[in-house]
Amino acid sequence: MNQTLQELDYKKVFQYFSEISAVPRGSGHNTAISNYLVEYAEKKGLSHRQDEHENVVMIKEATPGYENAPALILQGHMDMVCEKTNDCTHDFGKEGIELFVDGDNIHADRTTLGGDDGIALAYILALFDDDTLQHPRLEAVITTDEETGMDGAIGLDVSDLKAKILLNIDSEEEGILLTSSAGGLTATCELPVKRMKEQGLKVVIAISDLKGGHSGAEIHKNHVNATKLMARLLFELKEAMDFHLAELSGGLKDNAIPRDSKAEIVIEEDEYERFSDIIGGLSRKYKNEYITNEPDLTIGVMKGEEDEYRVLHPTSFEKLLFILLNTPNGVQNMSSDIPGLVESSLNLGIFHMEQEKAVICFSVRSSVNSYKEFIAKQLRYICEFMGGEFFIRGQYPAWEYKKDSLLREYLSRVYEEEYKKEPKLEAIHAGLECSFFAEKVPGIDMVSLGPDMWDIHTPKERLSISSTVRVYKYLEKVIEGMKNL
């Protein structure tokens, strides 16, 4: 455990966060962290279960005097988004995250931190570990693969849960109580491509150092999508000179705005100087356009070898470029009911090419289910019109605002007592697992909260130490006061 964190620890929160961070837990690789949670439950003598999806449920019965208080679900997810900088060699499949402290912030070394949602696990384990805490029946529900479609929440059996109120600990701003969230889906277009052999000079074009970010929480910040920008670059390059496309890729997660994109093209060897001049001009133009929202934008070129390469047939290239340029991306509609809230958006998150097809993956979000479906139909229309196949997976509903929430009123009251000010009540343009609990547990009352975190889903992710402690103390007050709820 980091020495500074050890000195600043409160009720073992950072001890458990350090232990959790040491376990590799990228989405789709849940076994190690799921088993860690089971071992914790067994060590503490807690009633628990681990299901076929590797979700873990732990129960801690009420302390004396709290037997008639309403049971409470504490909920978070165990997986994390695995992003790193281009110069980082970290192996997410084998290595945990080493924690570093910079002032009030915890961060990792050129990788995502996993505060989303490792801090929820740390809170839950610390609360369950504290035998001095007075509490009602606590039901910890820790799910898998939230970041890639919420598969754990979808498959969760809730039949043994007694609670009708739930605290989701998967938010990133202290002082905000989230009361609803968007629904979403993952849409994939697979476009068949034909290749041919072409002799020439290979050149690599790389777009890098964009801000990226969470495709829900940060979609309104006008961060540039590296894949969309590369499509524009190739389109404008094609207007100026002839070339063939060999490879193109961008983005690693459908729910993260791509920070990097790379294209490999083949040109005539004697055209390299002209090519360099054109790219230089485009680079200056883009940097000028995005000087405010993307000040670190970098467009680099690497000269390869003269050889024979397998490149896209011109017709395949035109179809692919058409799709990349014309599929919608970013904010589509703002909410008419909640000022400043994005209602509907989509993110072209992953693009890669195989020998016989190009794969384009979008994350679609909306608090209006019918408009979410329209965006999917729009993508399907473009994809199939160009001869591609279209697939939808990981569809999840919106978590709708509950007008008569006793939990929201109680949390607001305790917040005012603890912080001497009112909390902000907000909706979020991102998917939360609350939507599935709303479907599975009729009448359930839910709120989402969490400590301050910044730049989640990027290597710049940071977690505030002081905010983490304050929110934990707030949770203690909330739980101990539930006898009177």
DRENFI-552258 format. One line per field, with one value per residue (C-alpha): residue number from 0; residue in three letters; x, y, z. Coordinates in steps of 0.05 Angstrom, whole numbers, plus 5000, padded with zeros to 4 digits. Layout:
<sites>
nr [NUM	...]
rest [Ala	...]
X [X	...]
Y [Y	...]
Z [Z	...]
</sites>
This chain:
<sites>
nr [0	1	2	3	4	5	6	7	8	9	10	11	12	13	14	15	16	17	18	19	20	21	22	23	24	25	26	27	28	29	30	31	32	33	34	35	36	37	38	39	40	41	42	43	44	45	46	47	48	49	50	51	52	53	54	55	56	57	58	59	60	61	62	63	64	65	66	67	68	69	70	71	72	73	74	75	76	77	78	79	80	81	82	83	84	85	86	87	88	89	90	91	92	93	94	95	96	97	98	99	100	101	102	103	104	105	106	107	108	109	110	111	112	113	114	115	116	117	118	119	120	121	122	123	124	125	126	127	128	129	130	131	132	133	134	135	136	137	138	139	140	141	142	143	144	145	146	147	148	149	150	151	152	153	154	155	156	157	158	159	160	161	162	163	164	165	166	167	168	169	170	171	172	173	174	175	176	177	178	179	180	181	182	183	184	185	186	187	188	189	190	191	192	193	194	195	196	197	198	199	200	201	202	203	204	205	206	207	208	209	210	211	212	213	214	215	216	217	218	219	220	221	222	223	224	225	226	227	228	229	230	231	232	233	234	235	236	237	238	239	240	241	242	243	244	245	246	247	248	249	250	251	252	253	254	255	256	257	258	259	260	261	262	263	264	265	266	267	268	269	270	271	272	273	274	275	276	277	278	279	280	281	282	283	284	285	286	287	288	289	290	291	292	293	294	295	296	297	298	299	300	301	302	303	304	305	306	307	308	309	310	311	312	313	314	315	316	317	318	319	320	321	322	323	324	325	326	327	328	329	330	331	332	333	334	335	336	337	338	339	340	341	342	343	344	345	346	347	348	349	350	351	352	353	354	355	356	357	358	359	360	361	362	363	364	365	366	367	368	369	370	371	372	373	374	375	376	377	378	379	380	381	382	383	384	385	386	387	388	389	390	391	392	393	394	395	396	397	398	399	400	401	402	403	404	405	406	407	408	409	410	411	412	413	414	415	416	417	418	419	420	421	422	423	424	425	426	427	428	429	430	431	432	433	434	435	436	437	438	439	440	441	442	443	444	445	446	447	448	449	450	451	452	453	454	455	456	457	458	459	460	461	462	463	464	465	466	467	468	469	470	471	472	473	474	475	476	477	478	479	480	481	482	483	484]
rest [Met	Asn	Gln	Thr	Leu	Gln	Glu	Leu	Asp	Tyr	Lys	Lys	Val	Phe	Gln	Tyr	Phe	Ser	Glu	Ile	Ser	Ala	Val	Pro	Arg	Gly	Ser	Gly	His	Asn	Thr	Ala	Ile	Ser	Asn	Tyr	Leu	Val	Glu	Tyr	Ala	Glu	Lys	Lys	Gly	Leu	Ser	His	Arg	Gln	Asp	Glu	His	Glu	Asn	Val	Val	Met	Ile	Lys	Glu	Ala	Thr	Pro	Gly	Tyr	Glu	Asn	Ala	Pro	Ala	Leu	Ile	Leu	Gln	Gly	His	Met	Asp	Met	Val	Cys	Glu	Lys	Thr	Asn	Asp	Cys	Thr	His	Asp	Phe	Gly	Lys	Glu	Gly	Ile	Glu	Leu	Phe	Val	Asp	Gly	Asp	Asn	Ile	His	Ala	Asp	Arg	Thr	Thr	Leu	Gly	Gly	Asp	Asp	Gly	Ile	Ala	Leu	Ala	Tyr	Ile	Leu	Ala	Leu	Phe	Asp	Asp	Asp	Thr	Leu	Gln	His	Pro	Arg	Leu	Glu	Ala	Val	Ile	Thr	Thr	Asp	Glu	Glu	Thr	Gly	Met	Asp	Gly	Ala	Ile	Gly	Leu	Asp	Val	Ser	Asp	Leu	Lys	Ala	Lys	Ile	Leu	Leu	Asn	Ile	Asp	Ser	Glu	Glu	Glu	Gly	Ile	Leu	Leu	Thr	Ser	Ser	Ala	Gly	Gly	Leu	Thr	Ala	Thr	Cys	Glu	Leu	Pro	Val	Lys	Arg	Met	Lys	Glu	Gln	Gly	Leu	Lys	Val	Val	Ile	Ala	Ile	Ser	Asp	Leu	Lys	Gly	Gly	His	Ser	Gly	Ala	Glu	Ile	His	Lys	Asn	His	Val	Asn	Ala	Thr	Lys	Leu	Met	Ala	Arg	Leu	Leu	Phe	Glu	Leu	Lys	Glu	Ala	Met	Asp	Phe	His	Leu	Ala	Glu	Leu	Ser	Gly	Gly	Leu	Lys	Asp	Asn	Ala	Ile	Pro	Arg	Asp	Ser	Lys	Ala	Glu	Ile	Val	Ile	Glu	Glu	Asp	Glu	Tyr	Glu	Arg	Phe	Ser	Asp	Ile	Ile	Gly	Gly	Leu	Ser	Arg	Lys	Tyr	Lys	Asn	Glu	Tyr	Ile	Thr	Asn	Glu	Pro	Asp	Leu	Thr	Ile	Gly	Val	Met	Lys	Gly	Glu	Glu	Asp	Glu	Tyr	Arg	Val	Leu	His	Pro	Thr	Ser	Phe	Glu	Lys	Leu	Leu	Phe	Ile	Leu	Leu	Asn	Thr	Pro	Asn	Gly	Val	Gln	Asn	Met	Ser	Ser	Asp	Ile	Pro	Gly	Leu	Val	Glu	Ser	Ser	Leu	Asn	Leu	Gly	Ile	Phe	His	Met	Glu	Gln	Glu	Lys	Ala	Val	Ile	Cys	Phe	Ser	Val	Arg	Ser	Ser	Val	Asn	Ser	Tyr	Lys	Glu	Phe	Ile	Ala	Lys	Gln	Leu	Arg	Tyr	Ile	Cys	Glu	Phe	Met	Gly	Gly	Glu	Phe	Phe	Ile	Arg	Gly	Gln	Tyr	Pro	Ala	Trp	Glu	Tyr	Lys	Lys	Asp	Ser	Leu	Leu	Arg	Glu	Tyr	Leu	Ser	Arg	Val	Tyr	Glu	Glu	Glu	Tyr	Lys	Lys	Glu	Pro	Lys	Leu	Glu	Ala	Ile	His	Ala	Gly	Leu	Glu	Cys	Ser	Phe	Phe	Ala	Glu	Lys	Val	Pro	Gly	Ile	Asp	Met	Val	Ser	Leu	Gly	Pro	Asp	Met	Trp	Asp	Ile	His	Thr	Pro	Lys	Glu	Arg	Leu	Ser	Ile	Ser	Ser	Thr	Val	Arg	Val	Tyr	Lys	Tyr	Leu	Glu	Lys	Val	Ile	Glu	Gly	Met	Lys	Asn	Leu]
X [5000	5025	5056	5019	4953	4968	4978	4914	4871	4802	4766	4808	4778	4846	4872	4816	4823	4897	4881	4828	4874	4927	4879	4875	4801	4790	4721	4713	4765	4727	4748	4806	4769	4705	4743	4777	4708	4686	4748	4734	4662	4686	4739	4687	4636	4585	4528	4546	4539	4576	4534	4549	4563	4613	4570	4580	4525	4543	4495	4508	4448	4422	4454	4411	4358	4359	4320	4258	4297	4291	4344	4394	4429	4499	4516	4576	4614	4680	4707	4746	4762	4834	4865	4938	4984	5020	5087	5060	5077	5029	4995	4924	4914	4970	4987	4948	4947	5002	4974	5010	4992	4999	4973	4900	4895	4907	4928	4962	5024	4999	4938	4867	4862	4800	4768	4708	4685	4738	4720	4650	4682	4729	4670	4629	4685	4704	4631	4622	4688	4667	4636	4624	4576	4502	4463	4401	4408	4461	4460	4523	4512	4576	4567	4611	4623	4586	4633	4619	4544	4523	4521	4528	4468	4427	4439	4433	4382	4351	4302	4340	4346	4299	4317	4272	4322	4389	4451	4490	4562	4582	4581	4640	4622	4614	4552	4510	4455	4437	4364	4359	4404	4402	4388	4435	4459	4522	4515	4565	4571	4612	4628	4657	4718	4758	4834	4884	4959	4993	5066	5088	5115	5079	5067	5036	4993	4979	4930	4944	4941	4867	4829	4782	4738	4674	4626	4566	4590	4637	4603	4579	4650	4664	4724	4747	4737	4804	4772	4724	4781	4823	4765	4763	4839	4836	4778	4815	4880	4842	4819	4892	4928	4921	4936	4912	4889	4921	4901	4860	4845	4821	4793	4795	4727	4659	4643	4708	4718	4777	4841	4884	4877	4926	4923	4972	4970	5010	5033	5081	5152	5165	5101	5127	5150	5083	5047	5086	5068	4994	4993	5031	4977	4920	4955	4961	4888	4862	4905	4878	4806	4814	4862	4813	4782	4842	4906	4951	4927	4986	4988	5050	5078	5126	5157	5158	5187	5176	5143	5080	5021	4950	4906	4831	4799	4779	4705	4713	4753	4698	4644	4684	4701	4628	4606	4660	4644	4568	4548	4525	4570	4567	4507	4443	4391	4391	4337	4276	4260	4327	4370	4440	4427	4444	4383	4412	4482	4526	4601	4640	4684	4721	4744	4789	4801	4809	4828	4757	4717	4718	4686	4655	4627	4582	4556	4486	4453	4387	4339	4283	4279	4244	4299	4353	4318	4316	4391	4402	4356	4394	4460	4429	4404	4472	4508	4462	4457	4533	4527	4546	4515	4488	4484	4458	4480	4482	4417	4395	4335	4335	4328	4269	4262	4220	4178	4161	4228	4233	4306	4323	4290	4326	4394	4384	4366	4427	4471	4447	4461	4531	4553	4510	4485	4437	4460	4449	4397	4415	4404	4463	4473	4507	4482	4477	4459	4401	4360	4361	4345	4285	4261	4277	4253	4185	4179	4252	4277	4348	4400	4471	4529	4605	4667	4703	4738	4763	4780	4753	4764	4830	4902	4892	4840	4846	4809	4805	4830	4793	4728	4733	4737	4680	4633	4649	4632	4567	4551	4562	4513	4462	4466	4465	4405	4362	4331	4288	4273]
Y [5000	5069	5100	5166	5130	5088	5151	5183	5120	5124	5061	5018	5051	5062	4995	4960	5006	4987	4912	4918	4958	4903	4853	4855	4868	4893	4882	4810	4786	4784	4718	4743	4802	4762	4708	4762	4786	4715	4704	4768	4746	4678	4709	4755	4699	4735	4702	4707	4678	4681	4669	4643	4714	4721	4774	4772	4785	4792	4801	4831	4825	4884	4903	4902	4956	4960	4896	4936	4989	4982	4939	4974	4951	4979	4970	4978	4941	4905	4915	4975	5007	4991	5050	5070	5119	5098	5093	5051	4977	4959	4890	4897	4822	4805	4868	4907	4982	5015	5076	5143	5204	5275	5324	5307	5260	5186	5167	5111	5110	5127	5082	5088	5085	5043	5090	5077	5035	5007	5060	5029	4962	4996	5031	4968	4925	4979	4986	4911	4907	4959	4923	4989	5013	5010	4989	4955	4893	4910	4875	4886	4873	4876	4864	4846	4878	4942	4980	4935	4926	4914	4839	4824	4867	4837	4766	4781	4741	4787	4737	4731	4807	4839	4912	4961	5018	5021	5065	5059	5082	5096	5171	5218	5284	5296	5335	5310	5259	5226	5209	5182	5158	5146	5080	5054	5001	4980	4979	4946	4953	4901	4925	4873	4898	4873	4878	4880	4883	4950	4968	5032	5068	5054	5115	5115	5174	5178	5224	5226	5265	5281	5286	5228	5214	5180	5177	5192	5239	5278	5274	5347	5374	5375	5329	5309	5237	5213	5164	5216	5265	5213	5200	5275	5276	5218	5250	5316	5280	5241	5306	5328	5265	5191	5138	5069	5051	4990	4994	5039	5035	5079	5072	5015	5019	5034	5077	5118	5175	5154	5192	5161	5137	5107	5098	5062	5085	5068	5124	5131	5139	5203	5233	5232	5304	5328	5283	5313	5384	5366	5332	5392	5438	5395	5390	5465	5474	5423	5450	5520	5495	5455	5501	5511	5442	5400	5440	5378	5350	5316	5291	5251	5215	5157	5137	5062	5017	5011	4943	4907	4914	4889	4950	4964	4962	5034	5017	4987	5049	5096	5057	5056	5130	5147	5110	5141	5211	5207	5166	5214	5223	5263	5300	5291	5323	5364	5352	5397	5382	5388	5448	5428	5353	5314	5274	5232	5219	5167	5153	5119	5084	5027	5019	4965	4929	4855	4823	4818	4868	4933	4935	4999	4999	5053	5068	5098	5133	5167	5182	5173	5100	5115	5163	5112	5064	5116	5128	5053	5050	5108	5071	5007	5044	5073	5008	4963	5014	5007	4931	4918	4877	4909	4881	4907	4881	4904	4942	4972	5016	5085	5095	5142	5197	5178	5238	5212	5186	5180	5159	5222	5265	5228	5232	5306	5318	5281	5317	5385	5364	5339	5391	5451	5461	5428	5374	5380	5333	5315	5265	5237	5222	5156	5086	5063	4993	5025	5016	4940	4942	4985	4929	4872	4901	4936	4999	5003	5072	5089	5144	5144	5181	5180	5221	5269	5236	5266	5242	5172	5122	5158	5152	5220	5191	5218	5206	5258	5232	5283	5275	5199	5206	5257	5215	5153	5192	5214	5142	5124	5178	5155	5082	5096	5141	5091	5066	5128	5126]
Z [5000	4982	5045	5037	5029	5090	5131	5103	5107	5139	5162	5114	5051	5018	5043	5006	4946	4942	4947	4893	4848	4854	4821	4744	4728	4658	4630	4607	4657	4722	4753	4796	4826	4834	4872	4914	4936	4952	4994	5031	5047	5071	5115	5146	5154	5110	5074	5000	4931	4865	4803	4733	4710	4767	4802	4877	4929	5003	5061	5129	5175	5216	5281	5345	5342	5266	5252	5230	5190	5114	5083	5037	4973	4963	4890	4844	4789	4793	4722	4697	4630	4609	4572	4570	4534	4472	4508	4566	4568	4625	4615	4642	4637	4684	4724	4775	4781	4822	4859	4862	4904	4878	4929	4941	4881	4869	4798	4760	4716	4646	4652	4675	4751	4759	4810	4765	4799	4846	4898	4905	4922	4972	5006	5010	5038	5089	5111	5118	5156	5208	5267	5303	5248	5267	5206	5176	5134	5082	5014	4972	4899	4858	4784	4724	4656	4669	4623	4562	4563	4636	4625	4699	4717	4660	4684	4759	4799	4851	4881	4947	4957	5008	5000	4962	4966	4931	4932	4868	4881	4809	4802	4796	4830	4904	4922	4864	4874	4808	4800	4730	4672	4598	4564	4510	4463	4426	4350	4303	4228	4190	4120	4072	4035	3976	3972	3916	3910	3899	3892	3926	3988	4053	4097	4167	4189	4264	4300	4375	4441	4438	4503	4494	4554	4574	4516	4561	4615	4569	4502	4508	4518	4443	4448	4378	4357	4328	4280	4252	4244	4208	4160	4145	4135	4086	4049	4041	4023	3970	3938	3933	3910	3894	3946	3969	4039	4070	4144	4189	4263	4320	4391	4440	4476	4448	4509	4506	4456	4413	4429	4374	4303	4253	4178	4132	4060	3998	3951	3893	3921	3883	3913	3985	3987	3959	4008	4066	4044	4040	4109	4138	4112	4138	4205	4212	4191	4242	4298	4285	4284	4349	4386	4443	4453	4431	4444	4445	4378	4342	4271	4256	4194	4189	4123	4110	4056	3981	3971	3948	3996	4001	3998	3994	3925	3907	3912	3982	4003	3977	4014	4079	4075	4061	4124	4168	4143	4143	4204	4259	4320	4384	4414	4373	4419	4483	4535	4532	4605	4641	4620	4600	4597	4535	4514	4457	4430	4399	4397	4342	4393	4358	4286	4259	4193	4179	4113	4088	4129	4167	4236	4264	4335	4363	4433	4429	4488	4500	4557	4506	4485	4419	4397	4417	4370	4315	4318	4313	4252	4221	4230	4203	4141	4124	4139	4098	4042	4035	4034	4106	4162	4225	4296	4363	4431	4503	4500	4566	4585	4614	4690	4694	4746	4807	4829	4898	4922	4998	4991	4952	5005	5061	5027	5015	5088	5113	5063	5088	5160	5142	5091	5112	5041	4994	4945	4870	4841	4770	4714	4675	4601	4614	4630	4701	4726	4763	4700	4707	4781	4763	4717	4764	4831	4822	4863	4881	4903	4879	4880	4852	4884	4891	4906	4859	4800	4736	4666	4677	4620	4604	4629	4663	4711	4782	4848	4903	4971	5013	4974	4981	5057	5060	5019	5061	5125	5091	5076	5149	5170	5119	5141	5216	5208	5171	5235	5233	5158]
</sites>
